[in-house]
Protein backbone atom coordinates (compact mmCIF):
# COMPACT_ATOMS: atom_id res chain seq x y z
CA UNK A 1 0.00 0.00 0.00
CA UNK A 2 1.32 3.44 -0.94
CA UNK A 3 1.12 6.41 1.36
CA UNK A 4 -0.29 9.51 -0.29
CA UNK A 5 1.17 12.81 0.89
CA UNK A 6 -0.57 16.04 0.01
CA UNK A 7 1.20 19.24 0.87
CA UNK A 8 -0.88 22.24 1.77
CA UNK A 9 0.14 25.85 1.96
CA UNK A 10 0.60 26.54 5.68
CA UNK A 11 -0.91 30.00 5.42
CA UNK A 12 -4.12 28.52 3.97
CA UNK A 13 -4.30 25.97 6.79
CA UNK A 14 -3.75 28.68 9.39
CA UNK A 15 -6.38 30.89 7.73
CA UNK A 16 -8.86 27.98 7.88
CA UNK A 17 -8.08 27.56 11.59
CA UNK A 18 -8.55 31.27 12.28
CA UNK A 19 -11.90 31.22 10.45
CA UNK A 20 -13.05 28.36 12.63
CA UNK A 21 -13.03 25.62 9.98
CA UNK A 22 -10.37 23.61 11.85
CA UNK A 23 -9.58 22.90 15.48
CA UNK A 24 -6.10 23.50 16.87
CA UNK A 25 -5.52 19.75 16.83
CA UNK A 26 -6.66 19.37 13.21
CA UNK A 27 -4.52 22.30 12.13
CA UNK A 28 -1.47 20.78 13.81
CA UNK A 29 -2.15 17.39 12.25
CA UNK A 30 -2.40 18.85 8.76
CA UNK A 31 0.83 20.80 9.22
CA UNK A 32 2.52 17.85 10.91
CA UNK A 33 3.47 19.74 14.06
CA UNK A 34 2.63 19.53 17.76
CA UNK A 35 0.21 21.91 19.43
CA UNK A 36 2.88 23.97 21.19
CA UNK A 37 4.80 24.35 17.92
CA UNK A 38 1.57 25.46 16.28
CA UNK A 39 1.06 28.20 18.85
CA UNK A 40 4.58 29.45 18.15
CA UNK A 41 3.90 29.35 14.41
CA UNK A 42 0.64 31.27 14.86
CA UNK A 43 2.49 34.01 16.74
CA UNK A 44 5.09 34.22 13.95
CA UNK A 45 2.35 34.47 11.31
CA UNK A 46 0.64 37.29 13.23
CA UNK A 47 3.86 39.28 13.33
CA UNK A 48 4.60 38.89 9.62
CA UNK A 49 4.18 41.95 7.50
CA UNK A 50 2.19 41.37 4.33
CA UNK A 51 4.32 41.43 1.20
CA UNK A 52 3.68 44.47 -0.95
CA UNK A 53 5.58 44.59 -4.21
CA UNK A 54 7.40 47.81 -5.00
CA UNK A 55 5.40 50.31 -7.02
CA UNK A 56 6.12 50.33 -10.73
CA UNK A 57 6.92 53.55 -12.48
CA UNK A 58 4.91 54.27 -15.54
CA UNK A 59 5.69 56.69 -18.28
CA UNK A 60 9.07 57.77 -19.60
Backbone bond lengths (Angstrom), bond angles and torsions (degrees), N, CA, C in turn:
res aa  C-N    CA-C-N  psi(-1)  N-CA   C-N-CA  omega(-1)  CA-C   N-CA-C  phi
1 X - - - 1.455 - - 1.526 109.07 -
2 X 1.334 116.12 134.25 1.458 120.98 179.82 1.521 110.43 -93.60
3 X 1.297 114.66 144.00 1.464 120.53 176.73 1.520 108.15 -93.07
4 X 1.311 116.49 127.64 1.457 121.67 -179.92 1.518 108.45 -96.85
5 X 1.315 116.05 127.04 1.464 121.26 179.41 1.521 107.96 -116.50
6 X 1.313 114.77 123.60 1.461 120.56 177.42 1.515 107.46 -115.86
7 X 1.315 115.82 121.91 1.457 119.20 178.74 1.520 109.51 -91.14
8 X 1.313 114.73 137.37 1.458 120.06 178.46 1.519 108.63 -119.08
9 X 1.297 115.32 149.29 1.451 121.00 176.38 1.530 108.40 -66.88
10 X 1.338 116.87 122.18 1.467 119.50 -174.50 1.523 112.38 -60.55
11 X 1.318 117.29 -33.11 1.467 118.38 -179.89 1.528 111.31 -66.96
12 X 1.331 117.36 -32.75 1.467 120.39 177.73 1.522 110.40 -70.32
13 X 1.329 116.96 -38.40 1.462 120.72 178.55 1.520 109.74 -65.89
14 X 1.321 116.89 -43.69 1.460 121.31 179.65 1.527 110.29 -65.08
15 X 1.326 117.08 -39.81 1.466 120.56 177.82 1.532 110.19 -62.51
16 X 1.330 117.09 -40.08 1.471 120.83 178.23 1.525 110.44 -64.24
17 X 1.331 116.91 -38.49 1.465 120.92 177.02 1.531 110.21 -64.37
18 X 1.318 116.54 -46.68 1.466 120.48 -177.98 1.521 112.13 -64.39
19 X 1.322 116.77 -29.55 1.472 120.82 178.39 1.520 112.31 -82.63
20 X 1.326 116.65 -5.54 1.451 120.22 176.55 1.518 114.89 91.47
21 X 1.334 117.56 10.42 1.457 121.06 179.41 1.526 112.26 -80.37
22 X 1.336 116.82 -21.58 1.464 122.61 -178.41 1.519 109.75 -129.62
23 X 1.330 116.06 150.64 1.458 120.35 171.00 1.521 108.06 -84.39
24 X 1.327 116.04 169.13 1.465 120.43 177.04 1.523 109.65 -59.18
25 X 1.322 116.10 -42.55 1.463 120.51 -179.10 1.529 111.53 -63.10
26 X 1.335 116.53 -45.31 1.462 120.68 179.66 1.525 111.17 -63.34
27 X 1.316 116.10 -41.97 1.465 121.00 178.80 1.524 110.30 -60.17
28 X 1.324 116.29 -46.23 1.463 120.68 178.42 1.513 112.28 -63.26
29 X 1.320 117.54 -38.96 1.460 120.82 179.25 1.518 111.10 -65.27
30 X 1.317 117.35 -42.47 1.463 120.72 179.32 1.525 110.70 -63.20
31 X 1.329 115.99 -42.37 1.463 120.40 -179.03 1.530 112.42 -80.03
32 X 1.314 116.32 -13.87 1.464 119.92 179.49 1.512 113.47 74.97
33 X 1.337 116.86 33.66 1.462 120.49 179.75 1.525 109.49 -131.54
34 X 1.337 115.11 161.30 1.462 120.80 178.72 1.527 110.39 -79.32
35 X 1.321 115.11 162.88 1.460 120.96 -174.99 1.527 112.47 -58.16
36 X 1.317 117.86 -42.27 1.475 118.91 -178.48 1.530 110.99 -68.54
37 X 1.344 116.97 -33.45 1.463 119.62 175.43 1.525 110.28 -67.32
38 X 1.327 115.46 -35.74 1.458 120.27 179.53 1.522 110.46 -63.94
39 X 1.316 117.36 -42.57 1.465 120.14 179.24 1.524 110.52 -61.35
40 X 1.325 116.94 -39.50 1.457 121.21 177.19 1.529 110.31 -64.40
41 X 1.328 116.29 -43.01 1.458 121.50 179.02 1.523 111.13 -63.39
42 X 1.327 117.04 -40.33 1.465 120.90 178.83 1.530 111.22 -62.26
43 X 1.330 115.90 -40.30 1.467 119.54 177.19 1.524 111.09 -63.89
44 X 1.331 116.86 -41.27 1.465 120.74 178.42 1.525 110.51 -62.60
45 X 1.330 116.94 -42.95 1.461 121.24 -179.45 1.525 111.35 -64.32
46 X 1.325 117.37 -36.68 1.466 120.85 178.61 1.518 111.27 -64.82
47 X 1.326 116.53 -35.30 1.457 120.85 -176.22 1.518 113.60 -84.37
48 X 1.334 117.26 -8.31 1.462 120.15 179.64 1.514 110.38 -70.33
49 X 1.302 115.05 139.80 1.456 120.43 174.15 1.523 108.18 -87.81
50 X 1.321 117.98 135.89 1.463 119.00 178.16 1.522 110.53 -63.45
51 X 1.312 115.89 142.69 1.456 121.36 -179.39 1.515 109.11 -76.40
52 X 1.308 116.02 124.96 1.464 120.37 174.06 1.517 107.13 -122.39
53 X 1.317 116.89 118.34 1.457 119.09 -179.39 1.515 111.04 -64.83
54 X 1.323 116.59 151.73 1.469 118.85 179.64 1.530 109.82 -63.58
55 X 1.329 114.74 147.84 1.457 119.97 -179.56 1.525 109.83 -67.78
56 X 1.309 115.14 141.00 1.473 119.80 177.79 1.525 109.00 -90.59
57 X 1.306 113.99 143.90 1.456 119.01 176.17 1.512 108.40 -89.44
58 X 1.279 115.59 134.72 1.465 119.05 176.09 1.520 109.36 -113.05
59 X 1.281 115.13 157.24 1.461 118.50 179.83 1.512 111.02 100.31
60 X 1.330 115.67 -156.77 1.463 119.86 -174.73 1.471 114.15 -83.70
